[in-house]
Amino acid sequence: MRYQNKKIATLEHPYYQKFLEDRDAKKIKYYELGSGNLHYPDSSEMKQLDIVSYIWENGDNFANLAYEFYNKTPEYWWVIAFFNQKPLDQLVKIGDLIYIPTPLNKVLSIYNV
């Protein structure tokens, strides 16, 4: 699992105050990436991938796209988010063009995961 041996960090930044209040929470817990192995694919790696273009629609989220394009595995939502350099669904607007790298096993090997 990609979270194995990762530190848990907290986020208490004022930017997230409304988000936290709406959820009756004081902080967000997340896994730190640390130095990690993730890197954006270079040109030779991109040639190994098939890139699917997708227009973001109302109600879309990365987990649902991962479920659809990655053989019913929504936990790989982060692959699409990282590839599009959009860490949150909220950063994507209706009508935005999203790129989905496939096949998943090739993407994961490029990301060293």
N, C-alpha and C positions, 0 to 999 in steps of 0.2 A: 504494500500500500504506500502511496506517495507521501503520507503523513507520518510514517514511521520515523521515529527519532527526531521529530521536529519540535521545536519549542512552541509553547502556547504563549501568545502575547495578548495584550489588551489595547484597545483603542478608546480613548476618552476625549477626543478632540472636540472642541465646541462646534465645529462644522457639522457634526452628527447629532447635535442636541435635540432637534425636532424628531429625528428618526428614533433616537433612544426614548424620548418622552412618549412617543406614539406607541411604543412597545413596552412601556413601563420598565425600562432597563437603565442601568447606570453606565454600562460599558459594553463593548463588543469584544468577544474573544475570537482569536484567529490563530492559525498556524503560521509561524514565521517561515519564510523561504530560506533565510540565511544566504549563504553564497550560492547554493543551488546549482543545478546543471542546466536550467532552462536558458535557452538562447533563441532568438528569432532565426528561422532557417535562412541560411545564406543562399546564393543563387544556385549553387550545385545541388543543395538539398531541396530547393523549391522544384527543381526539374524532376525529382523523384515523387512528387505529390500530384494528386489530382485536386484541383481547387473548384469547389462548387460555389457558385454565386447565389445568394439568397437575399431577397428583399424583406427587411424586418417589417412585420405586421403587428397590428394591435393584439396584445395578449401573448406575444412571443417572449421567450426567455432562453438563456443559453442551455439550461438543463433540458428543456423540451426539444431544442434543436439537436443536442447530443443524443437524446433518446431516439430521435428520428433518423439521424445520419450515422450513428455509431452503434447500431445493432442493439437498441434498447438499453443503452448504458448511460443514463443521465449524469452519473458521477464524473464523466469526462467533459462536463460543461466548460471547465477551465481551459481546455485545449482551444475551443472556439474563441473564448474571451481573450486568451493570451495571443492567439494568432491575429486577432483584430485589434489588439492593444486597447481593449475596452474591459477593464477589470470588473465592471458592474453592468448588469442589464440596464440600469437606469441611465447609462451614458449613451445608449443606442436609441435613436428616434425612429418613429414610424417612417418607412420609406428609405431608411439607410440601407446601403448595400453591405452585406456581411459576407465574408469568405469563410468557407468551411473546408479545412484541409482533410483530405482522405488519401489513402486508407488509414484508419486509426493506428494500426500496428506500425506503419511506417512513420507516422507523425511521432508516436511515442518513442520510437528508436532514435529519431532525430533529436528529441528533447531529452534523451538519455533517461527515460523513466521506465 
